Amino acid sequence: MTLTLNANWLERAQRDGYEEVFLVSITKGATTWDFTDQRTTQFSYPVAVHSVTPLAARMDVKTRRLEVDGMTVVIDDDAIRDVIVANRLRGAKLRVRHGFVDLALADFIDYWTGAIEAAFPEPSDEAKQGVVRFECLSMLEVLRQMATMGRWIQKHPLDVVYDILSVKMALPAALIDGTDTGGSTYDPDAAAYSAISHIVVTRAPFADYYIDHTVRDPTPALDLIDELAMLLNGSLYVNEEGELSFAVFDSTAASVETWDEDTIDELKQLSLDDDLFNRVEFQFMAASDNTMQNLQTAGLGAPQQGRWRGSHVVNDTDSQTNHAYPGMTSRIVTHKTSSPWIGEGGVAARISELDLDRNTSVSSTATSFVLVGALAATFAGTRESQDGSGSQPANAKISAARPLYLLTEFGEIIKATSLTVHAASVSVNVTYSNDVGGTTTHGPYHKLWSVSGVTRAMFGTTAQSFTRVVDVTVQQYVADQLLQRFGNGIAKIEVATGLDQWDKEIGDFISLEWPAYLGYARDGMTAAAGKWEIVMKEHVPEDNKIRWVLAWAGVNTPTYSHSSRVDPWGANVHALAKDGVEDDEVVQKHKSSGLTVSHTSGLIGSLSSGFASAGVIRSENPAATEITFRADSDNYVFWDLEASTAGVVAVSRGTSAPSASPMEILLAVVATHATSVFGIDNVTNVPTKAMNGSKLVSESVAATQLAPSAVTESKLAASAVTASAIAPAAITTPAVADATLGSVHIVQNERKTGMRYNAQFSTAKKG
Amino acid sequence: MAWSSAALTADEVTYAAANKPILVGIQALESPQIARWDADGDASGGGDISATGFPARWSYDRRTGKRTKPNAGAATQYLVYQLNASPDDVDCAFIQDHNFGTIGALTVTLEIADVATFTGGTFQTLATWTPGTSNNRLASLSLKHTGSVALRYSGLSYVRIKTTGGSHTPEIGEVWLGRRRQLKHKPNEPYADLANHFIGSQRLFETKSGLPAVSVRHRGRRVLDARVNPSDTTYHTAVRSWFRDTNWGTRAFVWVEDPAAAPASYNLVRLDQPDLYFPLISGTAEREFTIKALEQGPDFLDPELNP
């Protein structure tokens, strides 16, 4: 994103004692009015600008949403009065350029461009002696103000962004980066996007299949674009020329400059591990509308089946271990996200064309199969496949570098390196009611696709026969991008430089040489150690500096575990997660009560009611639940904290136990023979408290941490310490110092007869 | 209305010749009936040929920085005014923030007439300048249409600035026709006279290693801090009149430091605070007042004279 500064501007900015000039231009139609805030020697415009709000822009590292502050420009009343009288200036273009008093106009650089949103005359008591304050919006904010609707089918996100800008918003080419110069900013086939050119999004009615994600309500264009940008780990940004441009985060990009003590004044370390999370939970096929009925089965017009909801969950187990609280083995910090642009639904999978109309599954060892269903046309790798043969641009296709990830109904993740149209003749059209009272048909879209180059059981999942899949390619890409960068949090620093660094932009990478820097594995910071991404830029004229916030741009290589699943029944999946807090932390999963597995008869068992918890998530089995076990197996019974459901993973008897996902608790192992259960081991080592006594090691509580009377007599319940709780010799003579106990009361037997007054006790000295 | 003229008072002539400061608070061009660039200099017909966005009113707003100009080049250009119905007296003229030197070889004249056509016997030239290649400010403290002594003009109706040369497009930030208030003495010592008290404004950024980067907001701005003790009523009146001329201290005024030696080395200044404290300090005649004023940007005299 780096600006190109002309040599003359840069030469002035590096002079000792430069004289800055802001040039403000207001354009309405073909007319432009120019004003400066300082006398210039190379050209003559009215010196009438009283103030220009300094530029400030920032980007949320996690969402990559960019915000460019609006601009306030104050102009002399007498200079702008005639312009306002003769023109409606709301919506007019306002451009601010920056230069120096002896700089030619052509060498001034763009500082900010946007649109006038309001003008506020602030007159003095004499006409023409006051000022007029203009409040202006950046082009990003303009997009936030403008709402749109629409439908898109089988498009790359960048195609949709460009469509929103150029067609829906009808912005002129001059405001869209690259459009007027033949640039490739929004071309998904451009080299910069080679790793994500296969991504496909859809928001359209699949009316025959009860699916409609059409954007029917007027929605801010910027919101839609931000949703799309998130899928690409990219940002829509507005450059100083006011052009809307796009860039993705690329950790391999080169640093544009190295800053050191000759460049910056001081370095303030804002955080060592901001925005840390080690689990990404990507929810799709949300249950918020009728799109939950979104499984397209056998493909030839059959009605939908099931109510699918999906969640692609990826864990960075290294981070979860590294950041555990004291006494804990792991700490899960979840980043939850979702998108209405992907995961329209699942499709059927069949082993071959012969089985298309048969409910036969794809075996656990198959490495090729056929996808059946209209929604397959919304999967990654299907872009621009509409012509009869299904031929596509090379970059639109699935490949080894751009794999397809599929999630089966049993939680297996399948990786494929090829997705091709299976039968060119089998296609489907999408018809919807248009805006003029008729119908419009889109298509045809192919509904039979061949999957090959398959790797089964990816990311530690288990290969199983399956009949249905959903596309989780984008979910996997997003999770991967996020966990690589955020697994250990992001270090952030704040620095300030002089004006000569103006060309650096949000998203640019900077290297640092700063010996005093301190962080994990960083005793000092060198340029070779890595790069920093600019996430905030603010011009501070009163201090003659630019303030920057930089975020560490390095990425990790996490160890992943997945617990993704789709639920074709839709009763309970993610009910907790859906209603939970946005991002949460899990302290420790544990069984609070109940949840005991018992034998009913034959291969049928029962799970008692009870509770389990993990951090803020509380999971309940409200009533005893019947469980069916597989014969001749060891049946591992898990409780899923998120789904609030019991699951059984059956393995051959005597084989090693399957692993639990981070949100599952192993409740029991049930051994069966051909017809019945013959043994139940209700696992006893399940944590039953968020923190248990075994975590209190020797001297966990030192004497100095117990204040006098920290434990009072009244806090000890009757028989709180029984004789049996005190082991023989638990209290030895040296453990009780002289005079510790003071006078000792010794109970003596009551005298039944001849008892003297107060004679039932006698006093003795200890020891 | 017919204009008339009269000689300056003897004191005004004497003390101006002795380089005693002059205060000019009146800007006679304010609130004109006509102010425009005119193709033929005839205010009775035609129309305003000011360039769009560069109106003629910018030439009498007591500020520089915004220049007015005609919409096309010509060998002779006229900036024409019809003064308001109750015109102030005029005995000096100043032109500042112009491009005459950049154009080069221009003759600039200040002309008056009782008629819009600038014809007949009342049409006279009061001052002529030949700035050559200089864009420095111009001044005349000796307006006259005849003879050799400076005159004060009353009842002016039509005034114009005429520039003559090759085809050119003049730009003018300020034309000031004023009425002087002559002081009898230089300010009391200590006094930093012309070119001896300046301020500037800058913003400094330093890297950790001490490398500076300085943004200069302005420099060479004169600070006027003058304490004066007029001791007779004539000058008491002059001071009070000057203060009223500036709308009781709220408007910019011209300070001519050395009227005889360097009339064009004047400062356009503005009081720090719009107040006048003019007490008797000795007996019944001697009063004292202090002018604290800053030169008004963006065109400062010293950088103009010493670029």
Interface residues (C-beta under 8 A of the other chain):
Chain A: Q14 D16 G17 Y18 E19 E20 W33 Q38 R39 S44 P46 V47 A48 D76 D78 A79 D82 V83 K128 E261 D262 T263 I264 D265 E266 A496 T497 G498 L499 D500 P541 E542 D543 N544 K545
Chain B: G53 F54 P55 R57 W58 D61 T64 G65 K66 R67 N99 E171 Q202 R203 L204 F205 E206 T207 K208 S209 L211 P212 A213 V214 S215 V216 R217 P298 D299
